[in-house]
Amino acid sequence: MNNEETVRKAYQTAEVKDIEGWLDAFTEDGTFTDESVGVTYRGRDRAFPVENYGRAFPDMHRELYQVYVSGDVVVVQLALQGTHDGPLSLGDGTLQPTGNRMDAPCCDVFELVDGKIKRFDCYPSGTVILAQLGVLGALDAALHS
């Protein structure tokens, strides 16, 4: 498989919630950083974002728009899509299901070594996600003209 195929397979593995397959897609020391919350996952913890979003959005889909490959680096423009039907862990607490639909822009950057993910930096638009889930709905009350 070439690097683009490797990344596309990783997305498919996450989409079907194949956690062992997801973990196996990484090098032993590979990292997964969710840049929207500034957390880097290592080892088995790399499964947490896939499990967390899979639980919160049982119909989670990653719509890939553009894939750019430069050697061992693959950059993907995509949208994170799904219906918030389960609890979403947000670090400081849990957001209970809102039933709202998420269709949020995201950009992912992968660094590959020998067909495995060494570094995965995920840049989801956290503010768009929270707005679409209705969490930022009270913002208008906080703003003064």
Residue pairs with C-beta under 8 A, 6 or more apart in sequence:
1 9
1 115
2 69
3 69
3 71
3 72
3 74
3 110
3 112
3 115
4 67
4 69
4 74
6 25
6 74
6 112
6 115
6 116
6 117
7 67
7 74
7 76
7 110
7 112
7 117
8 64
8 67
9 25
10 22
10 25
10 110
10 117
11 62
11 64
11 76
13 21
13 22
13 25
14 22
14 50
14 54
14 62
15 60
15 61
15 62
17 50
17 51
17 54
19 47
19 50
19 51
22 46
22 47
22 50
23 44
23 46
23 47
25 116
25 117
26 32
26 46
26 116
26 117
26 118
26 120
27 113
27 114
27 116
27 117
27 118
29 42
29 118
30 42
30 46
30 116
30 117
30 118
30 119
30 120
31 40
31 41
31 42
31 46
31 118
31 119
31 120
32 40
32 41
32 42
32 46
32 49
32 117
32 120
32 122
33 39
33 40
33 41
33 119
33 120
33 121
33 122
34 41
34 49
34 122
34 124
35 121
35 122
35 123
35 124
36 122
36 123
36 124
36 125
36 126
36 129
37 90
37 91
37 126
39 91
41 48
41 49
49 122
52 88
52 89
53 60
53 80
53 82
53 88
54 60
55 86
55 87
55 88
56 82
56 84
56 85
56 86
56 87
56 88
56 89
56 95
56 97
57 82
57 83
57 84
57 85
57 86
57 88
57 102
58 82
58 83
58 85
58 86
59 82
59 83
59 85
60 80
60 81
60 82
61 80
61 81
61 82
62 78
62 79
62 80
62 81
62 106
63 78
63 79
63 81
64 76
64 77
64 78
65 77
65 78
65 79
66 76
66 77
67 74
67 75
67 76
68 74
68 75
68 76
72 111
72 112
72 113
73 109
73 110
73 111
73 112
74 109
74 110
74 112
75 107
75 108
75 109
75 110
76 107
76 108
76 109
76 110
77 105
77 106
77 107
78 105
78 106
78 107
78 108
79 103
79 104
79 105
79 106
80 102
80 103
80 104
80 106
80 124
80 129
81 101
81 102
81 103
81 104
82 101
82 102
83 99
83 100
83 101
83 102
84 95
84 97
84 98
84 99
84 100
84 101
84 102
84 133
85 97
85 99
86 97
87 94
87 95
87 96
87 97
88 94
88 95
88 133
95 133
95 135
98 133
98 134
98 135
100 132
100 133
100 134
101 132
102 129
102 132
102 133
103 132
104 124
104 125
104 128
104 129
104 132
105 124
105 125
105 128
106 122
106 123
106 124
106 125
107 123
108 120
108 121
108 122
108 123
109 119
109 120
109 121
109 123
110 117
110 119
110 120
110 121
111 117
111 118
111 119
111 120
112 118
127 136
130 136
131 137
